[in-house]
Amino acid sequence: MIRRPLTEIKLKLEDLQEYENSKRDQNHLSLLQSMRNDYDKITITSPVGGPKTTEEIHERIGYAPKKNFLQAQQ
């Protein structure tokens, strides 16, 4: 088998700056999106300080109970 020479990758300062800018923009957009989603959940689903339903509590803690087969038929 013939061995190839190693591939050389050159990284320029402009490439690093472009990467950092795009990473910062992406983080900023994802932060805005998550803030918007959190705001929508707060304003639409539950009043401030009001009692929480069991479904809201399960959603908040990440609990997904499995439905009982007999309960699902009723």
Predicted model as a PDB file, atoms N, CA, C, CB and O in Angstrom, pLDDT in the B-factor column:
MODEL        1                                                                  
ATOM      1  N   MET A   1       0.853  -1.168   0.000  1.00 76.00           N  
ATOM      2  CA  MET A   1       0.000   0.000   0.000  1.00 76.00           C  
ATOM      3  C   MET A   1       0.904   1.238   0.000  1.00 76.00           C  
ATOM      4  CB  MET A   1      -0.974  -0.006   1.231  1.00 76.00           C  
ATOM      5  O   MET A   1       1.897   1.301   0.725  1.00 76.00           O  
ATOM      6  N   ILE A   2       0.540   2.207  -0.820  1.00 86.00           N  
ATOM      7  CA  ILE A   2       1.305   3.449  -0.913  1.00 86.00           C  
ATOM      8  C   ILE A   2       0.803   4.420   0.148  1.00 86.00           C  
ATOM      9  CB  ILE A   2       1.191   4.074  -2.335  1.00 86.00           C  
ATOM     10  O   ILE A   2      -0.399   4.644   0.293  1.00 86.00           O  
ATOM     11  N   ARG A   3       1.745   4.987   0.879  1.00 90.00           N  
ATOM     12  CA  ARG A   3       1.362   5.953   1.916  1.00 90.00           C  
ATOM     13  C   ARG A   3       1.343   7.345   1.329  1.00 90.00           C  
ATOM     14  CB  ARG A   3       2.327   5.891   3.121  1.00 90.00           C  
ATOM     15  O   ARG A   3       2.256   7.737   0.603  1.00 90.00           O  
ATOM     16  N   ARG A   4       0.302   8.089   1.645  1.00 90.00           N  
ATOM     17  CA  ARG A   4       0.203   9.477   1.188  1.00 90.00           C  
ATOM     18  C   ARG A   4       0.886  10.383   2.192  1.00 90.00           C  
ATOM     19  CB  ARG A   4      -1.275   9.899   0.989  1.00 90.00           C  
ATOM     20  O   ARG A   4       0.993  10.048   3.372  1.00 90.00           O  
ATOM     21  N   PRO A   5       1.347  11.531   1.724  1.00 90.00           N  
ATOM     22  CA  PRO A   5       1.874  12.512   2.682  1.00 90.00           C  
ATOM     23  C   PRO A   5       0.707  13.117   3.477  1.00 90.00           C  
ATOM     24  CB  PRO A   5       2.688  13.637   1.944  1.00 90.00           C  
ATOM     25  O   PRO A   5      -0.426  13.153   2.995  1.00 90.00           O  
ATOM     26  N   LEU A   6       0.985  13.579   4.662  1.00 90.00           N  
ATOM     27  CA  LEU A   6      -0.054  14.154   5.502  1.00 90.00           C  
ATOM     28  C   LEU A   6      -0.629  15.409   4.857  1.00 90.00           C  
ATOM     29  CB  LEU A   6       0.497  14.474   6.894  1.00 90.00           C  
ATOM     30  O   LEU A   6       0.086  16.173   4.209  1.00 90.00           O  
ATOM     31  N   THR A   7      -1.921  15.609   5.043  1.00 91.00           N  
ATOM     32  CA  THR A   7      -2.584  16.788   4.527  1.00 91.00           C  
ATOM     33  C   THR A   7      -2.300  17.952   5.460  1.00 91.00           C  
ATOM     34  CB  THR A   7      -4.106  16.552   4.373  1.00 91.00           C  
ATOM     35  O   THR A   7      -2.433  17.832   6.678  1.00 91.00           O  
ATOM     36  N   GLU A   8      -1.915  19.057   4.889  1.00 91.00           N  
ATOM     37  CA  GLU A   8      -1.577  20.229   5.685  1.00 91.00           C  
ATOM     38  C   GLU A   8      -2.745  21.207   5.664  1.00 91.00           C  
ATOM     39  CB  GLU A   8      -0.285  20.904   5.158  1.00 91.00           C  
ATOM     40  O   GLU A   8      -3.227  21.579   4.594  1.00 91.00           O  
ATOM     41  N   ILE A   9      -3.195  21.620   6.831  1.00 89.00           N  
ATOM     42  CA  ILE A   9      -4.296  22.565   6.945  1.00 89.00           C  
ATOM     43  C   ILE A   9      -3.749  23.858   7.513  1.00 89.00           C  
ATOM     44  CB  ILE A   9      -5.443  22.002   7.833  1.00 89.00           C  
ATOM     45  O   ILE A   9      -3.147  23.875   8.587  1.00 89.00           O  
ATOM     46  N   LYS A  10      -3.965  24.937   6.784  1.00 91.00           N  
ATOM     47  CA  LYS A  10      -3.490  26.240   7.241  1.00 91.00           C  
ATOM     48  C   LYS A  10      -4.675  27.045   7.748  1.00 91.00           C  
ATOM     49  CB  LYS A  10      -2.750  27.001   6.103  1.00 91.00           C  
ATOM     50  O   LYS A  10      -5.680  27.184   7.051  1.00 91.00           O  
ATOM     51  N   LEU A  11      -4.561  27.570   8.948  1.00 90.00           N  
ATOM     52  CA  LEU A  11      -5.611  28.347   9.571  1.00 90.00           C  
ATOM     53  C   LEU A  11      -5.146  29.791   9.649  1.00 90.00           C  
ATOM     54  CB  LEU A  11      -5.969  27.791  10.976  1.00 90.00           C  
ATOM     55  O   LEU A  11      -4.101  30.096  10.225  1.00 90.00           O  
ATOM     56  N   LYS A  12      -5.940  30.673   9.061  1.00 93.00           N  
ATOM     57  CA  LYS A  12      -5.584  32.089   9.033  1.00 93.00           C  
ATOM     58  C   LYS A  12      -6.318  32.828  10.143  1.00 93.00           C  
ATOM     59  CB  LYS A  12      -5.912  32.712   7.657  1.00 93.00           C  
ATOM     60  O   LYS A  12      -7.307  32.333  10.684  1.00 93.00           O  
ATOM     61  N   LEU A  13      -5.829  34.003  10.472  1.00 94.00           N  
ATOM     62  CA  LEU A  13      -6.441  34.822  11.503  1.00 94.00           C  
ATOM     63  C   LEU A  13      -7.857  35.220  11.102  1.00 94.00           C  
ATOM     64  CB  LEU A  13      -5.594  36.067  11.771  1.00 94.00           C  
ATOM     65  O   LEU A  13      -8.748  35.260  11.950  1.00 94.00           O  
ATOM     66  N   GLU A  14      -8.078  35.514   9.824  1.00 94.00           N  
ATOM     67  CA  GLU A  14      -9.422  35.872   9.356  1.00 94.00           C  
ATOM     68  C   GLU A  14     -10.405  34.725   9.543  1.00 94.00           C  
ATOM     69  CB  GLU A  14      -9.380  36.282   7.885  1.00 94.00           C  
ATOM     70  O   GLU A  14     -11.577  34.943   9.852  1.00 94.00           O  
ATOM     71  N   ASP A  15      -9.917  33.497   9.353  1.00 93.00           N  
ATOM     72  CA  ASP A  15     -10.780  32.334   9.542  1.00 93.00           C  
ATOM     73  C   ASP A  15     -11.229  32.220  10.999  1.00 93.00           C  
ATOM     74  CB  ASP A  15     -10.054  31.052   9.108  1.00 93.00           C  
ATOM     75  O   ASP A  15     -12.394  31.932  11.275  1.00 93.00           O  
ATOM     76  N   LEU A  16     -10.306  32.444  11.920  1.00 94.00           N  
ATOM     77  CA  LEU A  16     -10.653  32.391  13.339  1.00 94.00           C  
ATOM     78  C   LEU A  16     -11.648  33.485  13.703  1.00 94.00           C  
ATOM     79  CB  LEU A  16      -9.395  32.518  14.201  1.00 94.00           C  
ATOM     80  O   LEU A  16     -12.595  33.243  14.450  1.00 94.00           O  
ATOM     81  N   GLN A  17     -11.437  34.674  13.183  1.00 95.00           N  
ATOM     82  CA  GLN A  17     -12.350  35.773  13.470  1.00 95.00           C  
ATOM     83  C   GLN A  17     -13.737  35.503  12.907  1.00 95.00           C  
ATOM     84  CB  GLN A  17     -11.803  37.076  12.907  1.00 95.00           C  
ATOM     85  O   GLN A  17     -14.743  35.764  13.566  1.00 95.00           O  
ATOM     86  N   GLU A  18     -13.788  34.985  11.697  1.00 95.00           N  
ATOM     87  CA  GLU A  18     -15.075  34.660  11.086  1.00 95.00           C  
ATOM     88  C   GLU A  18     -15.796  33.581  11.892  1.00 95.00           C  
ATOM     89  CB  GLU A  18     -14.880  34.198   9.630  1.00 95.00           C  
ATOM     90  O   GLU A  18     -17.007  33.660  12.101  1.00 95.00           O  
ATOM     91  N   TYR A  19     -15.047  32.570  12.344  1.00 94.00           N  
ATOM     92  CA  TYR A  19     -15.640  31.508  13.152  1.00 94.00           C  
ATOM     93  C   TYR A  19     -16.180  32.060  14.470  1.00 94.00           C  
ATOM     94  CB  TYR A  19     -14.609  30.405  13.424  1.00 94.00           C  
ATOM     95  O   TYR A  19     -17.293  31.720  14.872  1.00 94.00           O  
ATOM     96  N   GLU A  20     -15.414  32.896  15.134  1.00 95.00           N  
ATOM     97  CA  GLU A  20     -15.860  33.476  16.407  1.00 95.00           C  
ATOM     98  C   GLU A  20     -17.100  34.339  16.218  1.00 95.00           C  
ATOM     99  CB  GLU A  20     -14.739  34.307  17.037  1.00 95.00           C  
ATOM    100  O   GLU A  20     -18.019  34.292  17.035  1.00 95.00           O  
ATOM    101  N   ASN A  21     -17.131  35.130  15.141  1.00 95.00           N  
ATOM    102  CA  ASN A  21     -18.310  35.963  14.861  1.00 95.00           C  
ATOM    103  C   ASN A  21     -19.546  35.116  14.591  1.00 95.00           C  
ATOM    104  CB  ASN A  21     -18.043  36.878  13.667  1.00 95.00           C  
ATOM    105  O   ASN A  21     -20.624  35.412  15.107  1.00 95.00           O  
ATOM    106  N   SER A  22     -19.402  34.073  13.792  1.00 94.00           N  
ATOM    107  CA  SER A  22     -20.558  33.229  13.483  1.00 94.00           C  
ATOM    108  C   SER A  22     -21.019  32.466  14.724  1.00 94.00           C  
ATOM    109  CB  SER A  22     -20.218  32.243  12.349  1.00 94.00           C  
ATOM    110  O   SER A  22     -22.218  32.276  14.925  1.00 94.00           O  
ATOM    111  N   LYS A  23     -20.071  32.028  15.556  1.00 94.00           N  
ATOM    112  CA  LYS A  23     -20.425  31.333  16.790  1.00 94.00           C  
ATOM    113  C   LYS A  23     -21.163  32.268  17.744  1.00 94.00           C  
ATOM    114  CB  LYS A  23     -19.169  30.766  17.468  1.00 94.00           C  
ATOM    115  O   LYS A  23     -22.140  31.865  18.376  1.00 94.00           O  
ATOM    116  N   ARG A  24     -20.702  33.517  17.851  1.00 94.00           N  
ATOM    117  CA  ARG A  24     -21.347  34.502  18.713  1.00 94.00           C  
ATOM    118  C   ARG A  24     -22.762  34.798  18.210  1.00 94.00           C  
ATOM    119  CB  ARG A  24     -20.510  35.802  18.774  1.00 94.00           C  
ATOM    120  O   ARG A  24     -23.700  34.881  19.003  1.00 94.00           O  
ATOM    121  N   ASP A  25     -22.914  34.958  16.891  1.00 93.00           N  
ATOM    122  CA  ASP A  25     -24.237  35.216  16.322  1.00 93.00           C  
ATOM    123  C   ASP A  25     -25.194  34.045  16.565  1.00 93.00           C  
ATOM    124  CB  ASP A  25     -24.119  35.491  14.819  1.00 93.00           C  
ATOM    125  O   ASP A  25     -26.363  34.239  16.897  1.00 93.00           O  
ATOM    126  N   GLN A  26     -24.676  32.840  16.395  1.00 93.00           N  
ATOM    127  CA  GLN A  26     -25.508  31.660  16.596  1.00 93.00           C  
ATOM    128  C   GLN A  26     -25.939  31.549  18.059  1.00 93.00           C  
ATOM    129  CB  GLN A  26     -24.755  30.391  16.162  1.00 93.00           C  
ATOM    130  O   GLN A  26     -27.098  31.240  18.337  1.00 93.00           O  
ATOM    131  N   ASN A  27     -25.035  31.794  18.981  1.00 92.00           N  
ATOM    132  CA  ASN A  27     -25.383  31.749  20.406  1.00 92.00           C  
ATOM    133  C   ASN A  27     -26.408  32.821  20.749  1.00 92.00           C  
ATOM    134  CB  ASN A  27     -24.129  31.925  21.274  1.00 92.00           C  
ATOM    135  O   ASN A  27     -27.328  32.583  21.531  1.00 92.00           O  
ATOM    136  N   HIS A  28     -26.246  33.992  20.165  1.00 92.00           N  
ATOM    137  CA  HIS A  28     -27.171  35.098  20.426  1.00 92.00           C  
ATOM    138  C   HIS A  28     -28.575  34.748  19.918  1.00 92.00           C  
ATOM    139  CB  HIS A  28     -26.664  36.404  19.755  1.00 92.00           C  
ATOM    140  O   HIS A  28     -29.565  34.991  20.607  1.00 92.00           O  
ATOM    141  N   LEU A  29     -28.656  34.179  18.717  1.00 90.00           N  
ATOM    142  CA  LEU A  29     -29.957  33.809  18.156  1.00 90.00           C  
ATOM    143  C   LEU A  29     -30.625  32.702  18.967  1.00 90.00           C  
ATOM    144  CB  LEU A  29     -29.797  33.365  16.704  1.00 90.00           C  
ATOM    145  O   LEU A  29     -31.833  32.746  19.200  1.00 90.00           O  
ATOM    146  N   SER A  30     -29.849  31.714  19.396  1.00 89.00           N  
ATOM    147  CA  SER A  30     -30.443  30.637  20.184  1.00 89.00           C  
ATOM    148  C   SER A  30     -30.896  31.147  21.549  1.00 89.00           C  
ATOM    149  CB  SER A  30     -29.446  29.485  20.354  1.00 89.00           C  
ATOM    150  O   SER A  30     -31.910  30.685  22.074  1.00 89.00           O  
ATOM    151  N   LEU A  31     -30.158  32.094  22.131  1.00 88.00           N  
ATOM    152  CA  LEU A  31     -30.561  32.686  23.408  1.00 88.00           C  
ATOM    153  C   LEU A  31     -31.865  33.466  23.253  1.00 88.00           C  
ATOM    154  CB  LEU A  31     -29.453  33.607  23.949  1.00 88.00           C  
ATOM    155  O   LEU A  31     -32.758  33.365  24.094  1.00 88.00           O  
ATOM    156  N   LEU A  32     -31.968  34.239  22.179  1.00 87.00           N  
ATOM    157  CA  LEU A  32     -33.198  34.985  21.926  1.00 87.00           C  
ATOM    158  C   LEU A  32     -34.384  34.052  21.720  1.00 87.00           C  
ATOM    159  CB  LEU A  32     -33.028  35.885  20.708  1.00 87.00           C  
ATOM    160  O   LEU A  32     -35.479  34.307  22.223  1.00 87.00           O  
ATOM    161  N   GLN A  33     -34.161  32.966  20.977  1.00 87.00           N  
ATOM    162  CA  GLN A  33     -35.228  32.009  20.713  1.00 87.00           C  
ATOM    163  C   GLN A  33     -35.689  31.344  22.009  1.00 87.00           C  
ATOM    164  CB  GLN A  33     -34.761  30.948  19.704  1.00 87.00           C  
ATOM    165  O   GLN A  33     -36.889  31.191  22.235  1.00 87.00           O  
ATOM    166  N   SER A  34     -34.748  30.951  22.856  1.00 85.00           N  
ATOM    167  CA  SER A  34     -35.141  30.302  24.111  1.00 85.00           C  
ATOM    168  C   SER A  34     -35.847  31.284  25.033  1.00 85.00           C  
ATOM    169  CB  SER A  34     -33.916  29.707  24.817  1.00 85.00           C  
ATOM    170  O   SER A  34     -36.781  30.898  25.735  1.00 85.00           O  
ATOM    171  N   MET A  35     -35.422  32.544  25.048  1.00 83.00           N  
ATOM    172  CA  MET A  35     -36.095  33.550  25.864  1.00 83.00           C  
ATOM    173  C   MET A  35     -37.515  33.779  25.358  1.00 83.00           C  
ATOM    174  CB  MET A  35     -35.304  34.871  25.857  1.00 83.00           C  
ATOM    175  O   MET A  35     -38.440  33.939  26.154  1.00 83.00           O  
ATOM    176  N   ARG A  36     -37.690  33.795  24.038  1.00 82.00           N  
ATOM    177  CA  ARG A  36     -39.009  33.987  23.449  1.00 82.00           C  
ATOM    178  C   ARG A  36     -39.924  32.812  23.799  1.00 82.00           C  
ATOM    179  CB  ARG A  36     -38.900  34.149  21.919  1.00 82.00           C  
ATOM    180  O   ARG A  36     -41.092  33.011  24.133  1.00 82.00           O  
ATOM    181  N   ASN A  37     -39.393  31.590  23.723  1.00 79.00           N  
ATOM    182  CA  ASN A  37     -40.190  30.416  24.067  1.00 79.00           C  
ATOM    183  C   ASN A  37     -40.573  30.432  25.544  1.00 79.00           C  
ATOM    184  CB  ASN A  37     -39.421  29.131  23.733  1.00 79.00           C  
ATOM    185  O   ASN A  37     -41.714  30.123  25.888  1.00 79.00           O  
ATOM    186  N   ASP A  38     -39.641  30.786  26.413  1.00 77.00           N  
ATOM    187  CA  ASP A  38     -39.941  30.860  27.842  1.00 77.00           C  
ATOM    188  C   ASP A  38     -40.995  31.920  28.111  1.00 77.00           C  
ATOM    189  CB  ASP A  38     -38.670  31.160  28.649  1.00 77.00           C  
ATOM    190  O   ASP A  38     -41.903  31.698  28.912  1.00 77.00           O  
ATOM    191  N   TYR A  39     -40.889  33.060  27.459  1.00 73.00           N  
ATOM    192  CA  TYR A  39     -41.855  34.145  27.656  1.00 73.00           C  
ATOM    193  C   TYR A  39     -43.241  33.710  27.191  1.00 73.00           C  
ATOM    194  CB  TYR A  39     -41.410  35.416  26.897  1.00 73.00           C  
ATOM    195  O   TYR A  39     -44.238  33.992  27.856  1.00 73.00           O  
ATOM    196  N   ASP A  40     -43.307  33.016  26.040  1.00 69.00           N  
ATOM    197  CA  ASP A  40     -44.595  32.542  25.530  1.00 69.00           C  
ATOM    198  C   ASP A  40     -45.229  31.558  26.507  1.00 69.00           C  
ATOM    199  CB  ASP A  40     -44.420  31.883  24.149  1.00 69.00           C  
ATOM    200  O   ASP A  40     -46.438  31.611  26.734  1.00 69.00           O  
ATOM    201  N   LYS A  41     -44.441  30.668  27.083  1.00 70.00           N  
ATOM    202  CA  LYS A  41     -44.985  29.690  28.026  1.00 70.00           C  
ATOM    203  C   LYS A  41     -45.524  30.383  29.267  1.00 70.00           C  
ATOM    204  CB  LYS A  41     -43.914  28.664  28.416  1.00 70.00           C  
ATOM    205  O   LYS A  41     -46.578  30.008  29.782  1.00 70.00           O  
ATOM    206  N   ILE A  42     -44.813  31.383  29.746  1.00 66.00           N  
ATOM    207  CA  ILE A  42     -45.224  32.076  30.962  1.00 66.00           C  
ATOM    208  C   ILE A  42     -46.499  32.873  30.721  1.00 66.00           C  
ATOM    209  CB  ILE A  42     -44.106  32.999  31.460  1.00 66.00           C  
ATOM    210  O   ILE A  42     -47.426  32.812  31.528  1.00 66.00           O  
ATOM    211  N   THR A  43     -46.556  33.622  29.617  1.00 57.00           N  
ATOM    212  CA  THR A  43     -47.693  34.503  29.392  1.00 57.00           C  
ATOM    213  C   THR A  43     -48.941  33.750  28.958  1.00 57.00           C  
ATOM    214  CB  THR A  43     -47.342  35.533  28.359  1.00 57.00           C  
ATOM    215  O   THR A  43     -50.051  34.180  29.269  1.00 57.00           O  
ATOM    216  N   ILE A  44     -48.787  32.642  28.251  1.00 56.00           N  
ATOM    217  CA  ILE A  44     -49.952  31.953  27.703  1.00 56.00           C  
ATOM    218  C   ILE A  44     -50.492  30.885  28.650  1.00 56.00           C  
ATOM    219  CB  ILE A  44     -49.599  31.324  26.371  1.00 56.00           C  
ATOM    220  O   ILE A  44     -51.701  30.808  28.865  1.00 56.00           O  
ATOM    221  N   THR A  45     -49.621  30.068  29.214  1.00 52.00           N  
ATOM    222  CA  THR A  45     -50.114  28.882  29.910  1.00 52.00           C  
ATOM    223  C   THR A  45     -50.458  29.094  31.367  1.00 52.00           C  
ATOM    224  CB  THR A  45     -49.115  27.814  29.817  1.00 52.00           C  
ATOM    225  O   THR A  45     -51.406  28.482  31.857  1.00 52.00           O  
ATOM    226  N   SER A  46     -49.730  29.934  32.079  1.00 49.00           N  
ATOM    227  CA  SER A  46     -50.007  29.995  33.505  1.00 49.00           C  
ATOM    228  C   SER A  46     -49.961  31.426  34.022  1.00 49.00           C  
ATOM    229  CB  SER A  46     -49.019  29.135  34.268  1.00 49.00           C  
ATOM    230  O   SER A  46     -49.082  32.200  33.644  1.00 49.00           O  
ATOM    231  N   PRO A  47     -50.898  31.771  34.877  1.00 54.00           N  
ATOM    232  CA  PRO A  47     -50.842  33.088  35.496  1.00 54.00           C  
ATOM    233  C   PRO A  47     -49.705  33.128  36.522  1.00 54.00           C  
ATOM    234  CB  PRO A  47     -52.198  33.437  36.165  1.00 54.00           C  
ATOM    235  O   PRO A  47     -49.311  32.099  37.070  1.00 54.00           O  
ATOM    236  N   VAL A  48     -49.194  34.315  36.766  1.00 58.00           N  
ATOM    237  CA  VAL A  48     -48.081  34.459  37.692  1.00 58.00           C  
ATOM    238  C   VAL A  48     -48.548  34.130  39.105  1.00 58.00           C  
ATOM    239  CB  VAL A  48     -47.492  35.888  37.627  1.00 58.00           C  
ATOM    240  O   VAL A  48     -49.516  34.714  39.592  1.00 58.00           O  
ATOM    241  N   GLY A  49     -47.865  33.202  39.761  1.00 65.00           N  
ATOM    242  CA  GLY A  49     -48.182  32.855  41.129  1.00 65.00           C  
ATOM    243  C   GLY A  49     -49.407  31.981  41.307  1.00 65.00           C  
ATOM    244  O   GLY A  49     -49.771  31.650  42.435  1.00 65.00           O  
ATOM    245  N   GLY A  50     -50.044  31.604  40.218  1.00 68.00           N  
ATOM    246  CA  GLY A  50     -51.251  30.784  40.314  1.00 68.00           C  
ATOM    247  C   GLY A  50     -50.902  29.327  40.543  1.00 68.00           C  
ATOM    248  O   GLY A  50     -49.743  28.933  40.417  1.00 68.00           O  
ATOM    249  N   PRO A  51     -51.898  28.530  40.877  1.00 69.00           N  
ATOM    250  CA  PRO A  51     -51.641  27.101  41.087  1.00 69.00           C  
ATOM    251  C   PRO A  51     -51.284  26.421  39.773  1.00 69.00           C  
ATOM    252  CB  PRO A  51     -52.866  26.416  41.722  1.00 69.00           C  
ATOM    253  O   PRO A  51     -51.828  26.756  38.721  1.00 69.00           O  
ATOM    254  N   LYS A  52     -50.378  25.477  39.842  1.00 77.00           N  
ATOM    255  CA  LYS A  52     -49.927  24.750  38.659  1.00 77.00           C  
ATOM    256  C   LYS A  52     -50.702  23.452  38.524  1.00 77.00           C  
ATOM    257  CB  LYS A  52     -48.414  24.468  38.728  1.00 77.00           C  
ATOM    258  O   LYS A  52     -51.030  22.809  39.521  1.00 77.00           O  
ATOM    259  N   THR A  53     -50.992  23.072  37.296  1.00 82.00           N  
ATOM    260  CA  THR A  53     -51.646  21.794  37.068  1.00 82.00           C  
ATOM    261  C   THR A  53     -50.596  20.694  37.127  1.00 82.00           C  
ATOM    262  CB  THR A  53     -52.394  21.781  35.706  1.00 82.00           C  
ATOM    263  O   THR A  53     -49.396  20.955  37.048  1.00 82.00           O  
ATOM    264  N   THR A  54     -51.062  19.477  37.265  1.00 82.00           N  
ATOM    265  CA  THR A  54     -50.156  18.334  37.315  1.00 82.00           C  
ATOM    266  C   THR A  54     -49.382  18.222  36.012  1.00 82.00           C  
ATOM    267  CB  THR A  54     -50.931  17.036  37.591  1.00 82.00           C  
ATOM    268  O   THR A  54     -48.197  17.888  36.030  1.00 82.00           O  
ATOM    269  N   GLU A  55     -50.022  18.491  34.890  1.00 82.00           N  
ATOM    270  CA  GLU A  55     -49.349  18.419  33.588  1.00 82.00           C  
ATOM    271  C   GLU A  55     -48.220  19.439  33.500  1.00 82.00           C  
ATOM    272  CB  GLU A  55     -50.355  18.649  32.449  1.00 82.00           C  
ATOM    273  O   GLU A  55     -47.148  19.127  32.981  1.00 82.00           O  
ATOM    274  N   GLU A  56     -48.445  20.655  34.000  1.00 83.00           N  
ATOM    275  CA  GLU A  56     -47.403  21.685  33.968  1.00 83.00           C  
ATOM    276  C   GLU A  56     -46.220  21.291  34.842  1.00 83.00           C  
ATOM    277  CB  GLU A  56     -47.969  23.036  34.427  1.00 83.00           C  
ATOM    278  O   GLU A  56     -45.069  21.520  34.472  1.00 83.00           O  
ATOM    279  N   ILE A  57     -46.495  20.710  35.983  1.00 83.00           N  
ATOM    280  CA  ILE A  57     -45.410  20.272  36.864  1.00 83.00           C  
ATOM    281  C   ILE A  57     -44.618  19.159  36.203  1.00 83.00           C  
ATOM    282  CB  ILE A  57     -45.962  19.800  38.223  1.00 83.00           C  
ATOM    283  O   ILE A  57     -43.387  19.176  36.224  1.00 83.00           O  
ATOM    284  N   HIS A  58     -45.312  18.190  35.614  1.00 82.00           N  
ATOM    285  CA  HIS A  58     -44.623  17.090  34.936  1.00 82.00           C  
ATOM    286  C   HIS A  58     -43.783  17.602  33.779  1.00 82.00           C  
ATOM    287  CB  HIS A  58     -45.628  16.056  34.433  1.00 82.00           C  
ATOM    288  O   HIS A  58     -42.668  17.123  33.571  1.00 82.00           O  
ATOM    289  N   GLU A  59     -44.294  18.563  33.024  1.00 83.00           N  
ATOM    290  CA  GLU A  59     -43.543  19.126  31.904  1.00 83.00           C  
ATOM    291  C   GLU A  59     -42.291  19.851  32.400  1.00 83.00           C  
ATOM    292  CB  GLU A  59     -44.430  20.089  31.092  1.00 83.00           C  
ATOM    293  O   GLU A  59     -41.224  19.753  31.795  1.00 83.00           O  
ATOM    294  N   ARG A  60     -42.436  20.574  33.501  1.00 84.00           N  
ATOM    295  CA  ARG A  60     -41.307  21.346  34.024  1.00 84.00           C  
ATOM    296  C   ARG A  60     -40.186  20.434  34.511  1.00 84.00           C  
ATOM    297  CB  ARG A  60     -41.769  22.257  35.162  1.00 84.00           C  
ATOM    298  O   ARG A  60     -39.011  20.737  34.299  1.00 84.00           O  
ATOM    299  N   ILE A  61     -40.528  19.326  35.157  1.00 86.00           N  
ATOM    300  CA  ILE A  61     -39.493  18.449  35.704  1.00 86.00           C  
ATOM    301  C   ILE A  61     -39.068  17.367  34.718  1.00 86.00           C  
ATOM    302  CB  ILE A  61     -39.984  17.804  36.984  1.00 86.00           C  
ATOM    303  O   ILE A  61     -38.148  16.601  35.002  1.00 86.00           O  
ATOM    304  N   GLY A  62     -39.728  17.295  33.558  1.00 82.00           N  
ATOM    305  CA  GLY A  62     -39.343  16.333  32.533  1.00 82.00           C  
ATOM    306  C   GLY A  62     -39.893  14.939  32.757  1.00 82.00           C  
ATOM    307  O   GLY A  62     -39.330  13.964  32.258  1.00 82.00           O  
ATOM    308  N   TYR A  63     -40.972  14.830  33.491  1.00 83.00           N  
ATOM    309  CA  TYR A  63     -41.577  13.537  33.779  1.00 83.00           C  
ATOM    310  C   TYR A  63     -42.679  13.270  32.766  1.00 83.00           C  
ATOM    311  CB  TYR A  63     -42.134  13.489  35.226  1.00 83.00           C  
ATOM    312  O   TYR A  63     -43.575  14.093  32.576  1.00 83.00           O  
ATOM    313  N   ALA A  64     -42.606  12.118  32.120  1.00 77.00           N  
ATOM    314  CA  ALA A  64     -43.626  11.744  31.144  1.00 77.00           C  
ATOM    315  C   ALA A  64     -44.253  10.430  31.593  1.00 77.00           C  
ATOM    316  CB  ALA A  64     -43.021  11.620  29.701  1.00 77.00           C  
ATOM    317  O   ALA A  64     -43.751   9.361  31.245  1.00 77.00           O  
ATOM    318  N   PRO A  65     -45.347  10.490  32.365  1.00 73.00           N  
ATOM    319  CA  PRO A  65     -45.961   9.247  32.854  1.00 73.00           C  
ATOM    320  C   PRO A  65     -46.573   8.450  31.705  1.00 73.00           C  
ATOM    321  CB  PRO A  65     -47.039   9.558  33.911  1.00 73.00           C  
ATOM    322  O   PRO A  65     -47.098   9.006  30.740  1.00 73.00           O  
ATOM    323  N   LYS A  66     -46.487   7.148  31.843  1.00 75.00           N  
ATOM    324  CA  LYS A  66     -47.091   6.288  30.818  1.00 75.00           C  
ATOM    325  C   LYS A  66     -48.554   6.095  31.167  1.00 75.00           C  
ATOM    326  CB  LYS A  66     -46.353   4.908  30.711  1.00 75.00           C  
ATOM    327  O   LYS A  66     -48.902   5.851  32.322  1.00 75.00           O  
ATOM    328  N   LYS A  67     -49.400   6.206  30.170  1.00 70.00           N  
ATOM    329  CA  LYS A  67     -50.836   6.044  30.374  1.00 70.00           C  
ATOM    330  C   LYS A  67     -51.151   4.568  30.638  1.00 70.00           C  
ATOM    331  CB  LYS A  67     -51.631   6.567  29.142  1.00 70.00           C  
ATOM    332  O   LYS A  67     -50.576   3.680  30.007  1.00 70.00           O  
ATOM    333  N   ASN A  68     -52.045   4.324  31.551  1.00 66.00           N  
ATOM    334  CA  ASN A  68     -52.505   2.987  31.838  1.00 66.00           C  
ATOM    335  C   ASN A  68     -53.437   2.559  30.717  1.00 66.00           C  
ATOM    336  CB  ASN A  68     -53.208   2.916  33.218  1.00 66.00           C  
ATOM    337  O   ASN A  68     -54.255   3.358  30.260  1.00 66.00           O  
ATOM    338  N   PHE A  69     -53.332   1.323  30.266  1.00 58.00           N  
ATOM    339  CA  PHE A  69     -54.130   0.848  29.144  1.00 58.00           C  
ATOM    340  C   PHE A  69     -55.623   0.952  29.447  1.00 58.00           C  
ATOM    341  CB  PHE A  69     -53.759  -0.595  28.804  1.00 58.00           C  
ATOM    342  O   PHE A  69     -56.400   1.330  28.570  1.00 58.00           O  
ATOM    343  N   LEU A  70     -56.038   0.623  30.668  1.00 57.00           N  
ATOM    344  CA  LEU A  70     -57.455   0.668  31.018  1.00 57.00           C  
ATOM    345  C   LEU A  70     -57.973   2.101  31.060  1.00 57.00           C  
ATOM    346  CB  LEU A  70     -57.689  -0.011  32.365  1.00 57.00           C  
ATOM    347  O   LEU A  70     -59.117   2.351  30.682  1.00 57.00           O  
ATOM    348  N   GLN A  71     -57.153   3.043  31.513  1.00 55.00           N  
ATOM    349  CA  GLN A  71     -57.562   4.439  31.555  1.00 55.00           C  
ATOM    350  C   GLN A  71     -57.671   5.025  30.153  1.00 55.00           C  
ATOM    351  CB  GLN A  71     -56.580   5.253  32.388  1.00 55.00           C  
ATOM    352  O   GLN A  71     -58.516   5.884  29.903  1.00 55.00           O  
ATOM    353  N   ALA A  72     -56.823   4.567  29.239  1.00 54.00           N  
ATOM    354  CA  ALA A  72     -56.826   5.100  27.874  1.00 54.00           C  
ATOM    355  C   ALA A  72     -58.099   4.693  27.130  1.00 54.00           C  
ATOM    356  CB  ALA A  72     -55.584   4.611  27.105  1.00 54.00           C  
ATOM    357  O   ALA A  72     -58.543   5.416  26.238  1.00 54.00           O  
ATOM    358  N   GLN A  73     -58.700   3.537  27.485  1.00 57.00           N  
ATOM    359  CA  GLN A  73     -59.881   3.064  26.787  1.00 57.00           C  
ATOM    360  C   GLN A  73     -61.141   3.826  27.223  1.00 57.00           C  
ATOM    361  CB  GLN A  73     -60.061   1.570  27.027  1.00 57.00           C  
ATOM    362  O   GLN A  73     -62.101   3.911  26.457  1.00 57.00           O  
ATOM    363  N   GLN A  74     -61.147   4.359  28.397  1.00 54.00           N  
ATOM    364  CA  GLN A  74     -62.343   5.043  28.914  1.00 54.00           C  
ATOM    365  C   GLN A  74     -62.495   6.365  28.342  1.00 54.00           C  
ATOM    366  CB  GLN A  74     -62.314   5.161  30.377  1.00 54.00           C  
ATOM    367  O   GLN A  74     -63.447   7.073  28.668  1.00 54.00           O  
TER     368      GLN A  74                                                      
ENDMDL                                                                          
END                                                                             
